[in-house]
Amino acid sequence: MTGSIPFLLKKSESFEKTFRKLGKSKAYDKTFPEKIGRVLKSLPHNPYPKDSRKEPLPSKTKLPDGWTFHKLKIQVGQGNSGQVRLIYLVNKTLFSIRPLWLYSHEQFKRRPPDKDLREVINNSD
């Protein structure tokens, strides 16, 4: 570690719900929670891993100052069907990360609907 301040990770209720739902899927083996746990453990030290990107906000959504919206691809199995995505918020000023939603490509081809994302973002406090 280079002496940088690690970010605080504050999981949202929506993240917990989507994590449990994917964890029950037969598409992933019993190591799924461990793999997601490793990603969440590393995120406070590197909020922008190589498989992450800044995402456009859902329509009619405005974040409070300092927050940015991101998506991270996580490989938990073989091939494209073995990928899940994490939608999360980052605030570099407050050193804070809020995981919002974990989903698979089978659930949503691109990402969850804007209406649902907007609701999750608005209830992430």
Residue pairs with C-beta under 8 A, 6 or more apart in sequence:
1 45
4 45
5 95
6 44
6 45
6 95
7 43
7 44
7 45
7 47
7 90
7 95
7 96
7 97
8 44
8 94
8 95
8 96
8 97
9 40
9 43
9 44
9 97
9 98
9 99
10 96
10 97
10 98
11 40
11 98
11 99
12 98
12 99
12 100
12 120
12 123
12 124
13 123
14 100
14 101
14 120
14 123
14 124
15 99
15 100
15 101
15 102
18 101
18 102
18 103
19 33
19 36
19 102
22 28
22 32
22 84
22 102
22 103
22 104
23 32
23 33
25 32
25 104
27 77
27 81
27 82
27 104
27 106
28 76
28 77
28 82
29 77
31 76
32 76
35 74
35 76
36 74
36 76
36 84
36 102
39 49
39 72
39 74
39 86
40 99
42 49
43 49
43 72
43 88
43 97
43 99
44 97
47 70
47 90
47 92
47 97
48 70
48 90
49 72
51 72
51 73
51 74
52 70
52 71
52 72
52 73
53 70
53 71
54 68
54 69
54 70
55 69
55 70
55 71
55 87
55 111
56 69
57 63
57 69
57 121
58 114
58 115
58 117
58 118
58 121
59 114
59 118
60 114
60 118
61 114
61 117
61 118
61 121
61 122
63 69
63 89
63 121
66 91
66 92
66 93
66 94
67 89
67 90
67 91
68 89
68 90
68 91
68 92
69 87
69 89
69 121
70 87
70 88
70 89
70 90
71 85
71 86
71 87
71 88
71 111
72 85
72 86
72 88
73 83
73 84
73 85
74 83
74 84
74 85
74 86
75 82
75 83
76 82
76 83
76 84
77 83
80 105
81 104
81 105
81 106
83 104
83 105
84 102
84 103
84 104
85 102
85 103
85 104
85 105
85 111
86 99
86 101
86 102
87 99
87 100
87 101
87 102
87 103
87 111
87 112
87 117
87 120
88 97
88 98
88 99
88 100
89 97
89 98
89 100
89 121
89 124
90 96
90 97
91 97
98 124
100 117
100 120
100 121
100 124
101 112
101 117
101 120
103 111
103 112
111 117
112 120
